[in-house]
């Protein structure tokens, strides 16, 4: 039986590469607290998590760098598996 692919070296390498880019959250546009690591990162809502543009449950590739996005844990969880295009909200309707 195969193990969880998120525990494998290729996935961890992709996470390290994405984290090194230091990008803001692709969903809300705010800075991510990249300094939060270790056990605290799994619980902190502003910590980095690897999100996928095309959710895995909808056919997205777990290890495709073109599908990888930096996100807050809170934003990633709130999005779930919905297809989303991150677009800044206008301050008012024009």
Helices and strands as residue ranges (DSSP letters): G 5-7, H 9-21, G 38-42, E 48-52, G 56-58, G 65-67, E 68-72, H 73-79
